Amino acid sequence: MQSFDLVWKYLLHGKQWKSPSTFLSLLGMALGVACLVVAMAVVSGFRSTLEKTVIDVLGHMSVTRAGDLSETDLKVDVEPKIVGLKASAPFLNLKAIFAEKGKVNGVVIEGVDEARLKKVTRLQKLLVKGEFDLSPKEGHPGVLVGKELFQEAHLKIGDTLTLVIPLPRGVDATDFRSKLSRFTVRGVIHFGHYEFDTRYILMDLAAAQKFGEVKDKITGVRYLLKDSEAAFESKEKILKDLGYSYQVDTWRDYNKNLFEAADLEKVVIFFVLLIIVIAAAFNVSATLFVLVVRRYQDISILKTIGASAKEIRKIFIIFGLIIGALGSVAGIMLGYLLCLAFEFAQSHYGLILGSIYKIDHIDFRISILDSVAILGASLLICLLATLAPASRGSKLPPVEGLRYD
């Protein structure tokens, strides 16, 4: 307790607290921790934003099968094995060529049941223009297009676009004919994922089945579960009981490489940026070495009146830890402020390039666990940095310090 009293009194009233070396130690620790906080928030935010984007667009999982597939097959074979099933929505995928106003692009047509789709995904919340309406009306069938495709093709709501798909000619699968059809643009969706925004076109399931001449067949069914983690358990049960006759994709499988990269990068970035904190801890150590030299006389007096080497060592360790703790807390607060500033800049100036990162916005995610890990690692580094100067101070002979008193 006496060690704490001495350190606290010295910090509050001593000149050492106001010295440039102490200030630089605090500043270095704060900047190092702030860099670590921002980096962890970016990586965690990228992963959570990517996860949210995928689930909003595709649901928690989907089940498909090569060849002809009907929803009845899935209801009998698959759905009893899905954990926490809340809703399902069938879909049909067709590969097509979009040709309009001098633009020719390869696109993916997804035929959906609008009412059921709204229960599985949040696509209606992602509508940025027009109306989310795929119901049959007079004229051409309606479609919803991705934001980037809409802009690149210079389309407008109500425009007619032309889609072309290849269909087999008779029973010969190597001979194809092209089928052309026109559709009306009713709305624009900002999927938040660059690939979807540039390639996806949604239309009514019945219209897609008619266009693709597949009768009542579907590509698969998307599912919404009570918990996103239940998708992994459901996939394991389906594959275990039914083998690989069905293909099961969870929300993580849609961008597996990106999710794995984000998980690995978080660990790597943590340890790489921890080097900055280690470098800042050297400043703390240097400050304590200087303090030992300047306070040699005081150390000698304490030893003369009965202070042990252990108590002297404790004084310097506590002093170093207080500097480290204050610097770490200041760094975490500074990191939070930098994240808020980046959020503001991102929302106003669009700093994220969707064509490169697949998403065009990051929701910064600063978890309590990450903050505790950063604070704990910083304090541990500071503790280790104080050991050498504290040990040096505790071993100084008191006679030399008192000789010139």
Sequence and secondary structure as in RCSB ss.txt:
>XXXX:A:sequence
MQSFDLVWKYLLHGKQWKSPSTFLSLLGMALGVACLVVAMAVVSGFRSTLEKTVIDVLGHMSVTRAGDLSETDLK
VDVEPKIVGLKASAPFLNLKAIFAEKGKVNGVVIEGVDEARLKKVTRLQKLLVKGEFDLSPKEGHPGVLVGKELF
QEAHLKIGDTLTLVIPLPRGVDATDFRSKLSRFTVRGVIHFGHYEFDTRYILMDLAAAQKFGEVKDKITGVRYLL
KDSEAAFESKEKILKDLGYSYQVDTWRDYNKNLFEAADLEKVVIFFVLLIIVIAAAFNVSATLFVLVVRRYQDIS
ILKTIGASAKEIRKIFIIFGLIIGALGSVAGIMLGYLLCLAFEFAQSHYGLILGSIYKIDHIDFRISILDSVAIL
GASLLICLLATLAPASRGSKLPPVEGLRYD
>XXXX:A:secstr
 HHHHHHHHHHHHSSGGGSHHHHHHHHHHHHHHHHHHHHHHHHHHHHHHHHHHHHHHH SEEEE SS   HHHHH
HHTGGG TTEEEEEEEEEEEEEEEETTEEEEEEEEEE HHHHHHH  GGGGEEEE    S  SSS EEEEEHHHH
HHTT  TT EEEEEEEEEETTEEEEEEEEEEEEEEEEEE  SBHHHHHHEEEEEHHHHHHHHT TT  SEEEEEE
S TTHHHHHHHHHHHHHTTSSEEEETTGGGHHHHHHHHHHHHHHHHHHHHHHHHHHHHHHHHHHHHHHHTHHHHH
HHHHTT  HHHHHHHHHHHHHHHHHHHHHHHHHHHHHHHHHHHHHHHHH  S HHHHSBS       HHHHHHHH
HHHHHHHHHHHHHHHHHHHTS HHHHHTT 
